[in-house]
Amino acid sequence: MAALAARADAEAAAHAACDYELAARHEQFAASSRACDAWYAQIETMDAEIMAHRAEWARVTEGSRHLAVLADAELRRRYPGAELDPLRSAEPGRPADDGPRVHVYDERDTDHVGRGKSRG
């Protein structure tokens, strides 16, 4: 809904100023926004599911994780001179981020200067 309101406002302002090139550009941005709506909704649903699974995991394993921390603390209290490795998680490490990079166009970027049509 916000995309529709923004589109209407942008089109009205551009048409009022008789700037049809700007109006066409606003329409392109609005079309892009509408195309992204479904994708963002899907990502939001996946994030909610992931967080629900994480919360369930935390609830189910809370007791055993707490006991492990207590046991580690007791061992260190009883044997202060012992060289013990720090307590660490058994979860796998963070995956390498080798995925494709997505660049979001920002008018403040200077990468695009000198390319394409001039706006003069």
C-alpha positions in Angstrom: 0.0 0.0 0.0 2.8 2.4 0.8 4.3 1.8 -2.6 1.0 2.7 -4.3 0.7 5.9 -2.3 4.3 6.9 -3.0 3.7 6.1 -6.7 0.6 8.3 -6.8 2.4 11.2 -5.1 5.4 11.0 -7.3 3.3 10.8 -10.5 1.2 13.7 -9.4 4.2 15.9 -8.6 6.0 15.0 -11.8 2.9 15.6 -14.0 2.1 18.9 -12.2 5.6 20.1 -13.1 5.2 18.7 -16.7 8.3 16.7 -16.2 7.4 13.6 -18.1 10.9 12.2 -18.0 10.9 12.4 -14.3 7.4 10.9 -14.2 8.6 7.9 -16.3 11.5 7.4 -13.9 9.2 7.4 -10.9 7.0 4.8 -12.7 10.1 2.7 -13.2 10.9 2.9 -9.5 7.3 2.1 -8.6 7.3 -0.9 -10.8 10.6 -2.1 -9.3 9.1 -1.6 -5.8 6.0 -3.6 -6.7 8.1 -6.4 -8.1 10.1 -6.6 -4.9 7.0 -6.7 -2.6 6.4 -10.4 -3.1 10.1 -11.2 -2.7 10.4 -9.2 0.6 7.2 -10.8 1.9 8.8 -14.3 1.2 12.0 -13.3 3.0 10.0 -11.9 5.9 8.2 -15.2 6.2 11.4 -17.2 6.1 13.0 -15.0 8.7 10.0 -15.5 11.0 10.2 -19.3 10.6 14.0 -19.2 11.3 13.5 -17.1 14.4 10.7 -19.5 15.6 13.0 -22.5 15.1 15.8 -20.7 17.0 13.5 -19.8 19.9 12.3 -23.4 20.1 16.0 -24.7 20.0 16.9 -22.2 22.8 13.9 -23.3 24.9 14.7 -27.0 24.5 18.4 -26.8 25.1 18.3 -24.1 27.8 18.8 -26.6 30.7 21.7 -28.5 29.2 23.5 -25.3 28.2 23.0 -23.8 31.6 24.4 -27.0 33.2 27.5 -26.9 31.0 28.2 -23.3 32.0 27.8 -24.2 35.7 30.0 -27.3 35.4 32.7 -25.3 33.7 32.6 -22.6 36.4 32.8 -25.2 39.1 35.7 -26.9 37.5 37.6 -23.6 37.2 36.7 -22.7 40.8 38.0 -26.1 42.1 41.2 -26.1 40.0 42.2 -22.4 39.5 45.7 -23.4 38.3 44.5 -25.8 35.6 45.1 -24.8 32.0 41.6 -25.2 30.6 40.5 -24.2 27.1 37.7 -21.6 27.2 34.2 -22.9 27.0 33.0 -22.8 23.4 29.9 -23.6 21.4 29.6 -26.9 19.6 27.6 -25.2 16.9 29.2 -25.0 13.5 31.0 -21.8 12.6 29.5 -19.1 10.5 29.4 -20.1 6.8 31.7 -18.3 4.4 29.9 -15.5 2.5 30.7 -16.5 -1.0 27.2 -15.6 -2.5 26.6 -13.0 -5.1 26.8 -9.4 -4.1 23.7 -7.3 -4.7 24.3 -3.6 -5.3 21.4 -1.3 -4.5 21.5 1.8 -6.6 21.8 5.0 -4.5 21.8 8.4 -6.2 24.6 9.4 -3.8 26.8 6.7 -5.5 29.4 8.1 -7.8 30.0 4.9 -9.7 27.4 5.8 -12.3 28.7 9.3 -13.1 29.6 9.7 -16.7 27.6 6.7 -17.9 24.3 6.6 -19.6 22.1 9.6 -20.6 22.9 13.0 -19.1 20.2 14.7 -17.2 21.2 18.2 -18.4 
